[in-house]
């Protein structure tokens, strides 16, 4: 960092309420010139030079072309992550009509998808430099389309492991990381909102695709439901290929396949733990709520539309949480949404048995759960800075791997559907307690950044 930029940093940091000594101490975390704007870490208005002074980073425009990039991010996450919220429809249909009473075996399909949807994480910074967003997304089109089309002709459960689990999971991973990173990079003051809009694509996808899939299953069968979703996904991913780009081209330097530098940051370690713990719990409602409604003997229409309701409310939760966080503080909002997601499971889902109660839980979980999904990556930019954002993104979301792989099978075992006397309460408590603990960790991050005063924007 040049002496000139260093002096700018200290002066602007004073305006944001940060002490000069703290600026010195965090030098190992962010080697570029950084200032604090409204309490948030932002790039220097003049320019940001690398350690070698040979590389100048463009500043986030917060508009213009950034909106086109954001639209591409939205489209990519609409079809890939939106699928995650409609998997429960396929799972319930498979268990009732295609492979009866094999819930535990079938749950591994979704678990493989959830785990592999984050498999690129540890290598993401290497992929971003050596492969690039464009070719990652092209590879995703091939894998996603092949997986969903081959799933439509599968005749055995292990066929679905390979297609809906492995191929579609890896394809989703190649989409997720570029689309989330680009949304973070192209916006600064509106970063919470931009990440919220990008990730809300999954909510819109779940809302729209759930109705499309159910209608097609009723009229043409589940095979055609898979094929038509595949055609829709192909078009949307093609838009992402042509629009999603990094704000700054990668530096032509030697890069390690595993970049563990973000782990030097204690706050990043806590965010990693939040993601690791949270993903064991977060997908419990979206995966098992339709089956739970059937277990209670409620109108089949309720179970069928549960995924659509959760996805629809998540749209509101993701966008509004991101927007509000830009004013009240992203660390504050991360704590609130994470904690309340767990509280809703324990205080509402655990005790309700009526249609009204199920709808109320779906709405509250959708809102706060949607906020949780947005706020952790929105806060990440503040915690590590833009210089480490791609490595940090890869590691942060790889933390979902183990919860994605083992979370649903653990819950299936706790429910024990094959016994004839399912115990959904066990799975609900499991998920709720883990999310509350993740919320406590989010509070620790907030305290580390701003102390114990809950009224400080951070």
C-alpha positions in Angstrom: 0.0 0.0 0.0 1.4 3.4 -0.9 1.9 6.0 1.9 -0.6 8.3 0.2 -3.3 5.7 0.2 -2.4 4.7 3.8 -3.0 8.3 5.0 -6.3 8.4 3.1 -7.4 5.1 4.8 -6.6 6.4 8.3 -8.4 9.7 7.7 -11.5 8.1 6.2 -11.5 5.4 8.9 -11.6 8.1 11.5 -14.8 9.4 9.9 -16.3 6.0 10.2 -15.5 5.8 13.8 -12.5 3.4 13.6 -9.3 4.0 15.5 -6.0 4.5 13.8 -4.4 1.5 15.6 -7.2 -0.7 14.3 -6.4 0.3 10.8 -2.8 -0.8 11.3 -3.9 -4.1 12.9 -6.1 -5.2 10.1 -3.5 -4.6 7.4 -2.8 -8.4 7.1 -6.5 -8.9 6.1 -6.8 -6.4 3.4 -3.6 -5.4 1.5 -5.5 -2.9 -0.7 -6.4 0.7 0.3 -9.7 0.6 2.1 -11.9 3.1 3.9 -15.0 3.0 6.0 -18.2 4.5 4.6 -21.2 4.6 7.0 -19.4 2.1 9.1 -18.9 -0.4 6.3 -15.7 -1.4 4.6 -15.5 0.1 1.2 -12.9 0.5 -1.6 -11.0 3.8 -1.9 -12.7 6.3 -4.2 -9.5 7.1 -6.0 -8.1 3.7 -6.9 -7.1 0.5 -5.3 -3.6 -0.7 -6.0 -2.2 -4.2 -5.4 0.8 -4.8 -3.3 3.0 -4.6 -6.4 1.3 -1.3 -7.5 0.9 -3.0 -11.0 -2.8 -3.7 -10.7 -5.6 -1.2 -10.3 -9.1 -2.4 -9.3 -12.2 -0.8 -10.8 -14.6 0.5 -8.3 -18.1 -0.9 -8.0 -20.4 1.3 -10.2 -23.5 0.6 -8.1 -25.6 0.9 -11.2 -25.4 0.9 -15.0 -23.9 -2.3 -16.4 -24.0 -3.7 -12.8 -27.8 -4.2 -13.2 -27.3 -6.3 -16.3 -24.7 -8.5 -14.5 -27.2 -8.8 -11.6 -29.9 -9.9 -13.9 -27.7 -12.7 -15.2 -26.9 -13.7 -11.6 -30.7 -13.8 -10.9 -31.3 -16.0 -13.9 -28.6 -18.5 -13.0 -29.8 -18.9 -9.4 -33.5 -18.9 -10.5 -33.1 -22.3 -12.2 -30.4 -24.0 -10.2 -31.1 -22.9 -6.6 -34.8 -22.6 -7.3 -34.7 -26.4 -8.0 -33.6 -26.9 -4.4 -36.9 -25.6 -3.1 -39.0 -27.9 -5.4 -37.0 -31.0 -4.7 -39.5 -31.9 -1.9 -42.2 -32.3 -4.6 -40.1 -34.8 -6.5 -39.1 -36.6 -3.2 -42.7 -36.9 -2.1 -43.8 -38.1 -5.5 -41.0 -40.7 -5.8 -41.7 -42.0 -2.3 -45.5 -42.4 -3.0 -45.6 -43.5 -6.7 -42.2 -44.5 -8.2 -40.2 -46.0 -5.4 -42.8 -46.5 -2.6 -41.7 -46.3 1.1 -38.0 -45.8 0.4 -37.7 -42.3 1.9 -34.3 -42.7 3.4 -32.7 -44.0 0.2 -34.4 -41.3 -1.8 -33.3 -38.6 0.6 -29.7 -39.2 -0.5 -30.5 -37.9 -3.9 -31.2 -34.4 -2.5 -28.3 -34.8 -0.1 -25.9 -35.5 -2.9 -27.2 -32.4 -4.8 -26.9 -30.2 -1.7 -23.3 -31.4 -1.0 -22.0 -31.2 -4.5 -23.7 -27.8 -5.1 -20.8 -26.5 -3.0 -18.0 -28.8 -4.2 -16.3 -26.1 -6.2 -15.8 -24.0 -3.1 -12.3 -24.9 -2.0 -11.0 -24.5 -5.6 -13.1 -21.5 -6.5 -10.4 -18.8 -6.5 -8.3 -21.1 -8.8 -11.3 -21.6 -11.1 -12.0 -17.9 -11.2 -8.4 -17.2 -12.4 -7.7 -20.2 -14.6 -11.1 -21.0 -16.0 -13.1 -17.8 -15.7 -16.8 -17.2 -15.1 -17.8 -17.7 -18.7 -16.4 -21.2 -19.1 -17.6 -22.2 -15.6 -21.1 -21.3 -16.7 -20.8 -23.1 -20.0 -19.7 -26.3 -18.2 -22.7 -25.8 -15.9 -25.1 -25.7 -18.8 -23.8 -29.0 -20.1 -23.8 -30.8 -16.7 -27.2 -29.4 -15.6 -29.0 -30.1 -18.8 -27.5 -33.6 -19.1 -28.3 -34.5 -15.5 -32.0 -33.4 -15.6 -32.7 -35.0 -19.0 -31.1 -38.3 -18.0 -33.0 -38.2 -14.7 -36.2 -38.3 -16.8 -35.4 -41.7 -18.1 -34.0 -43.2 -14.9 -35.4 -46.5 -13.7 -33.4 -47.1 -10.5 -32.7 -45.0 -7.5 -29.0 -45.1 -8.1 -29.6 -43.6 -11.6 -31.1 -40.6 -9.8 -28.0 -40.5 -7.5 -25.9 -39.9 -10.6 -28.2 -37.6 -12.5 -30.3 -35.5 -10.1 -27.6 -35.9 -7.4 -24.1 -35.7 -9.0 -24.4 -34.1 -12.4 -27.0 -31.5 -11.4 -25.2 -30.8 -8.1 -21.8 -30.1 -9.7 -23.6 -28.0 -12.3 -25.3 -26.0 -9.6 -22.0 -25.4 -7.9 -20.4 -24.0 -11.1 -23.3 -21.5 -11.3 -23.6 -20.5 -7.6 -20.1 -19.2 -7.0 -19.8 -16.8 -10.0 -23.4 -15.5 -9.6 -22.9 -14.7 -5.9 -19.4 -13.3 -6.3 -20.5 -11.0 -9.2 -23.4 -9.7 -7.2 -21.0 -8.8 -4.4 -18.4 -7.2 -6.6 -20.5 -4.9 -8.8 -22.2 -3.1 -5.9 -20.8 -1.4 -2.8 -23.2 0.9 -1.0 -26.1 -1.3 -2.3 -24.3 -4.6 -1.7 -26.9 -6.0 0.7 -29.7 -5.2 -1.8 -27.7 -6.6 -4.8 -27.0 -9.9 -3.0 -30.6 -10.1 -1.9 -31.9 -9.6 -5.5 -29.4 -12.2 -6.9 -30.3 -14.8 -4.3 -34.0 -14.0 -4.5 -33.7 -15.7 -7.9 -33.9 -19.0 -6.0 -37.1 -17.9 -4.3 -38.7 -16.9 -7.6 -37.5 -20.1 -9.1 -39.0 -22.2 -6.3 -42.3 -20.2 -6.4 -42.8 -20.5 -10.2 -41.2 -23.9 -10.8 -43.2 -25.6 -8.0 -46.5 -24.7 -9.7 -45.1 -25.6 -13.1 -43.8 -29.0 -11.9 -46.9 -30.0 -10.1 -49.1 -29.0 -13.1 -47.0 -31.0 -15.5 -46.8 -34.0 -13.1 -50.6 -34.1 -12.9 -51.0 -33.9 -16.7 -48.0 -35.4 -18.3 -46.0 -37.2 -15.6 -42.9 -36.5 -13.7 -40.6 -37.4 -16.6 -41.9 -34.5 -18.7 -41.8 -32.3 -15.6 -38.0 -32.9 -15.5 -37.6 -32.3 -19.3 -39.5 -29.1 -19.4 -37.6 -27.7 -16.4 -34.5 -28.7 -18.2 -35.5 -26.6 -21.3 -36.3 -23.6 -19.1 -33.0 -23.9 -17.3 -31.0 -24.1 -20.5 -32.4 -20.7 -21.7 -31.8 -19.0 -18.3 -28.3 -20.3 -17.9 -27.5 -19.1 -21.5 -28.4 -15.6 -20.3 -26.0 -16.0 -17.4 -23.2 -17.1 -19.7 -23.5 -13.8 -21.7 -24.0 -11.4 -18.8 -22.2 -12.6 -15.6 -18.6 -11.3 -15.4 -16.3 -10.3 -12.6 -15.9 -6.6 -11.9 -12.1 -6.9 -12.3 -10.2 -9.4 -14.5 -8.2 -11.8 -12.4 -4.6 -11.0 -11.8 -2.2 -13.1 -13.9 -0.3 -14.5 -11.0 0.4 -17.9 -9.7 -2.5 -19.0 -7.6 -2.8 -21.9 -5.2 -5.5 -24.5 -5.8 -6.4 -24.2 -2.1 -6.4 -20.6 -0.9 -6.8 -20.7 2.9 -5.8 -17.1 3.5 -9.4 -16.1 4.7 -9.0 -18.4 7.7 -6.5 -15.9 9.2 -9.6 -13.8 9.9 -11.3 -14.8 13.2 -14.6 -13.3 12.0 -14.5 -15.3 8.8 -14.0 -18.4 10.9 -17.2 -17.7 12.7 -19.1 -17.1 9.5 -17.7 -20.5 8.3 -19.0 -22.1 11.4 -22.5 -20.5 10.9 -22.7 -21.9 7.4 -21.4 -25.4 8.5 -23.9 -25.7 11.4 -26.8 -24.0 9.6 -26.9 -26.2 6.6 -27.6 -29.3 8.7 -30.8 -27.6 9.8 -31.9 -25.1 7.1 -33.2 -27.6 4.5 -35.3 -29.6 7.0 -38.5 -27.5 6.4 -38.2 -27.3 2.6 -37.5 -31.0 2.3 -39.9 -32.5 4.8 -42.8 -30.0 5.3 -44.8 -31.4 2.3 -44.5 -34.9 3.8 -45.3 -33.5 7.3 -48.6 -32.0 6.0 -49.5 -35.5 4.5 -48.6 -37.1 7.9 -51.1 -34.8 9.7 -53.8 -35.8 7.2 -54.2 -32.3 5.9 -55.6 -31.5 2.4 -53.1 -32.7 -0.2 -53.2 -29.2 -1.8 -51.5 -27.9 1.3 -48.5 -30.2 1.0 -48.3 -29.6 -2.7 -48.2 -25.8 -2.4 -45.9 -25.7 0.7 -42.7 -25.3 -1.3 -44.3 -22.5 -3.4 -45.3 -20.6 -0.3 -41.9 -20.9 1.3 -40.2 -19.8 -1.9 -42.6 -16.9 -2.4 -42.1 -15.5 1.0 -38.4 -16.1 0.8 -38.4 -13.6 -2.1 -39.6 -10.9 0.2 -37.3 -12.0 3.0 -34.2 -12.0 0.8 -34.8 -8.6 -0.9 -36.1 -6.8 2.2 -33.4 -8.1 4.5 -30.7 -7.1 2.1 -32.3 -3.7 1.7 -32.8 -3.1 5.4 -29.3 -4.3 6.2 -27.8 -1.5 4.2 -29.4 0.9 6.7 -29.3 -0.9 10.0 -26.1 -2.9 9.6 -25.4 -6.2 7.9 -24.0 -7.8 11.0 -27.1 -6.8 13.0 -29.4 -8.3 10.3 -27.3 -11.5 10.1 -27.9 -12.1 13.8 -31.6 -11.4 13.7 -32.5 -13.5 10.7 -30.3 -16.5 11.7 -31.6 -16.6 15.3 -35.2 -16.1 14.3 -35.1 -18.9 11.7 -34.2 -21.3 14.5 -36.7 -19.8 16.9 -39.5 -20.3 14.4 -38.8 -24.0 14.1 -38.9 -24.5 17.9 -41.7 -22.1 18.8 -44.0 -22.6 15.9 -43.4 -25.7 13.8 -42.9 -27.9 16.8 -46.4 -27.2 18.2 -48.7 -26.6 15.2 -51.0 -29.3 13.7 -53.6 -27.2 11.9 -53.5 -25.9 8.3 -53.4 -22.3 9.6 -50.5 -23.1 11.8 -48.6 -24.8 9.0 -49.2 -21.8 6.7 -48.0 -19.4 9.4 -44.8 -21.4 10.0 -44.1 -21.6 6.2 -44.5 -17.8 5.9 -42.3 -17.0 8.9 -39.6 -19.5 8.0 -39.6 -18.3 4.4 -39.1 -14.7 5.5 -36.4 -15.2 8.1 -34.8 -18.1 6.3 -34.5 -16.0 3.2 -32.8 -13.3 5.1 -30.3 -15.8 6.6 -29.4 -17.0 3.1 -28.7 -13.4 2.0 -27.1 -11.8 5.0 -24.1 -14.2 5.5 -22.7 -13.6 2.0 -23.6 -9.8 2.2 -21.7 -9.5 5.5 -18.7 -11.5 4.0 -17.6 -8.5 1.9 -17.3 -6.4 5.0 -15.4 -9.1 6.9 -12.7 -10.0 4.4 -12.7 -7.2 1.8 -12.9 -7.5 -2.0 -9.3 -8.7 -2.4 -10.1 -12.0 -0.7 -13.8 -12.3 -1.7 -13.5 -15.1 -4.2 -11.4 -17.4 -2.0 -13.7 -16.5 1.0 -16.8 -17.2 -1.0 -15.5 -20.6 -2.0 -14.6 -21.6 1.5 -17.7 -20.1 3.1 -20.1 -22.1 0.9 -18.1 -25.2 0.9 -19.0 -25.3 4.6 -22.5 -26.3 3.4 -21.0 -29.6 2.0 -21.3 -31.7 5.1 -24.8 -30.5 6.1 -26.0 -30.9 2.6 -24.7 -34.5 2.4 -25.8 -35.7 5.8 -28.5 -33.3 7.0 -31.5 -34.9 5.2 -30.5 -38.5 5.9 -30.0 -37.7 9.6 -33.5 -36.1 9.7 -35.0 -39.1 7.7 -33.5 -41.4 10.3 -34.9 -39.2 13.2 -38.3 -39.2 11.5 -38.2 -43.0 10.9 -41.0 -42.9 8.4 -40.7 -46.7 7.6 -41.7 -47.6 11.1 -45.3 -46.5 10.4 -45.1 -44.0 13.3 -43.1 -41.1 12.1 -41.5 -38.8 14.7 -41.2 -35.5 13.0 -40.7 -33.7 16.3 -37.2 -35.2 16.6 -36.1 -33.7 13.3 -37.8 -30.3 14.1 -35.9 -30.0 17.4 -32.7 -31.1 15.7 -33.0 -28.3 13.1 -34.2 -25.6 15.4 -31.5 -26.1 18.0 -28.7 -26.0 15.4 -30.1 -22.8 13.9 -30.4 -21.1 17.3 -26.7 -22.0 18.0 -25.8 -20.5 14.6 -27.6 -17.4 15.6 -25.5 -17.2 18.8 -22.3 -17.3 16.6 -23.7 -14.5 14.5 -24.1 -12.4 17.6 -20.5 -13.1 18.5 -19.5 -11.7 15.1 -21.6 -8.7 15.7 -20.0 -8.1 19.1 -16.5 -8.5 17.7 -17.2 -5.8 15.1 -19.0 -3.2 17.3 -19.1 -4.2 20.9 -22.1 -4.9 23.1 -24.2 -1.8 22.2 -27.1 -3.3 20.1 -27.9 0.1 18.6 -24.7 0.6 16.7 -25.0 0.1 13.0 -22.5 -2.6 11.9 
